[in-house]
Amino acid sequence: MAIEVRNVSKAFGDFQALGDVSVVVPDGSLTALLGPSGGGKSTLLRVIAGLETADAGEVLFDGEPVTGVPPQHRDVGFVFQHYAAFKHMTVRDNVAFGLKIRKRPKDEIATRVDELLKLVHLDGFAGRYPAQLSGGQRQRMALARALAVEPKVLLLDEPFGALDAKVRKELRDWLRRLHDEVHVTTVFVTHDQEEALEVAEQIVVINEGRIEQAGSPDELYESPATPFVMGFVGPVSQLGDQYVRPHDIDIHLEPVDGGLQAQIEHVARVGFEARVELHLADGAPVSVLVTRQQAAEQELEAGQIVWLRAHRFHAFAEGELASA
Ligand SMILES: Nc1ncnc2c1ncn2[C@@H]1O[C@H](COP(=O)(O)OP(=O)(O)OP(=O)(O)O)[C@@H](O)[C@H]1O
């Protein structure tokens, strides 16, 4: 199901959490709402779910306004960061819950729950209780439970936020594969740019209640609309009025046309790359990524004076860099 958010505003008291937000989530897509804490991501997700009412604007599901439709009638599955499982119920019963209250036939429930447990790789865990699962397994159970009633939309609010880095990474890959299998329109909230870039087909960058940019991971990385987006989706340095990715800067040992003089502070060799930290004449820090081979050929070392010139850069009329 396609979702359209049209000119939605939402204030809490005199605080504007969302200001005239418009965004389209294509049918069957996997979309990330990405941005810093307090930017309005959860509020937007909750407005889509019907858990918050917008002050102005509307949400449309497949072209139909859903204003006034309560959450339970919106056909959405919802998973939060801290998933509240029924502790006294087994994994099987937790997943079956939505189907039971919809009074589906018993054998249909059994078949569907088996399918879902397999889908989330918990087939061996049906008889366990939530307390006997790891955090990652519990979130997978939450997803199975949300998927059980075949929602048209899956809304995930930092579903892996409370888990450690390694488990998050596993679940990310898993969510991506799951989406390839079931294709339900999915919107997930994250403040982690790597998570958004790796998992999502579309990323909506939200900051201070406004949409900075919506696009594919490549579009955001290659053609950021604002300095905020550029800084939020990847490392960036400023050379005069140019915003530059570290791998788009060339280091020259002699002065070059348009080159800026800089001094090397530190050279760190990481894998097959070398990260060169420098500062410009005015003291501004710059980070450059070169191949290890280039660092060796140029004999780059701390203290050295070099000249920097970008072979690719972005310039913006206005705006400030995000500090991600
Ligand atoms: N029920 C509420 N009452 C008052 N203020 C609220 C309420 N819900 C959210 N806010 C405020 O609205 C702003 C946006 O909150 P929201 O949760 O949407 O941000 P977020 O981008 O999801 O941030 P986070 O990543 O920290 O969850 C925040 O400043 C928050 O304090």
The ligand as an SDF file (V2000), in Angstrom:
LIG
                    3D

 31 33  0  0  0  0  0  0  0  0999 V2000
    3.5780   13.6470   23.4800 N   0  0  0  0  0  0  0  0  0  0  0  0
    4.4740   14.6380   23.4130 C   0  0  0  0  0  0  0  0  0  0  0  0
    4.3510   15.7360   24.1820 N   0  0  0  0  0  0  0  0  0  0  0  0
    5.2360   16.7530   24.0970 C   0  0  0  0  0  0  0  0  0  0  0  0
    6.3060   16.7610   23.2750 N   0  0  0  0  0  0  0  0  0  0  0  0
    6.4850   15.6930   22.4900 C   0  0  0  0  0  0  0  0  0  0  0  0
    5.5930   14.5650   22.5110 C   0  0  0  0  0  0  0  0  0  0  0  0
    6.0220   13.6700   21.6220 N   0  0  0  0  0  0  0  0  0  0  0  0
    7.1470   14.1770   21.0740 C   0  0  0  0  0  0  0  0  0  0  0  0
    7.4180   15.3950   21.5790 N   0  0  0  0  0  0  0  0  0  0  0  0
    8.5360   16.2760   21.1970 C   0  0  0  0  0  0  0  0  0  0  0  0
    8.5500   16.4110   19.7980 O   0  0  0  0  0  0  0  0  0  0  0  0
    9.8690   16.3810   19.2820 C   0  0  0  0  0  0  0  0  0  0  0  0
    9.9940   15.3040   18.2420 C   0  0  0  0  0  0  0  0  0  0  0  0
    9.9070   14.0530   18.8720 O   0  0  0  0  0  0  0  0  0  0  0  0
   10.0660   12.6830   18.0890 P   0  0  0  0  0  0  0  0  0  0  0  0
    9.9390   11.5860   19.0700 O   0  0  0  0  0  0  0  0  0  0  0  0
    9.1570   12.6860   16.9250 O   0  0  0  0  0  0  0  0  0  0  0  0
   11.5590   12.8050   17.5640 O   0  0  0  0  0  0  0  0  0  0  0  0
   12.4750   11.6770   16.9610 P   0  0  0  0  0  0  0  0  0  0  0  0
   13.0720   12.2690   15.7330 O   0  0  0  0  0  0  0  0  0  0  0  0
   11.7360   10.4110   16.8150 O   0  0  0  0  0  0  0  0  0  0  0  0
   13.5690   11.5740   18.0730 O   0  0  0  0  0  0  0  0  0  0  0  0
   14.1670   10.2690   18.7970 P   0  0  0  0  0  0  0  0  0  0  0  0
   15.1130    9.6690   17.8190 O   0  0  0  0  0  0  0  0  0  0  0  0
   14.8800   10.8920   19.9880 O   0  0  0  0  0  0  0  0  0  0  0  0
   13.0130    9.4280   19.1720 O   0  0  0  0  0  0  0  0  0  0  0  0
   10.7800   16.1750   20.4790 C   0  0  0  0  0  0  0  0  0  0  0  0
   11.3390   17.4070   20.8340 O   0  0  0  0  0  0  0  0  0  0  0  0
    9.8630   15.6530   21.5550 C   0  0  0  0  0  0  0  0  0  0  0  0
   10.3020   16.0580   22.8370 O   0  0  0  0  0  0  0  0  0  0  0  0
  1  2  1  0
  2  3  1  0
  2  7  2  0
  3  4  2  0
  4  5  1  0
  5  6  2  0
  6  7  1  0
  6 10  1  0
  7  8  1  0
  8  9  2  0
  9 10  1  0
 10 11  1  0
 11 12  1  0
 11 30  1  0
 12 13  1  0
 13 14  1  0
 13 28  1  0
 14 15  1  0
 15 16  1  0
 16 17  2  0
 16 18  1  0
 16 19  1  0
 19 20  1  0
 20 21  2  0
 20 22  1  0
 20 23  1  0
 23 24  1  0
 24 25  2  0
 24 26  1  0
 24 27  1  0
 28 29  1  0
 28 30  1  0
 30 31  1  0
M  END
$$$$
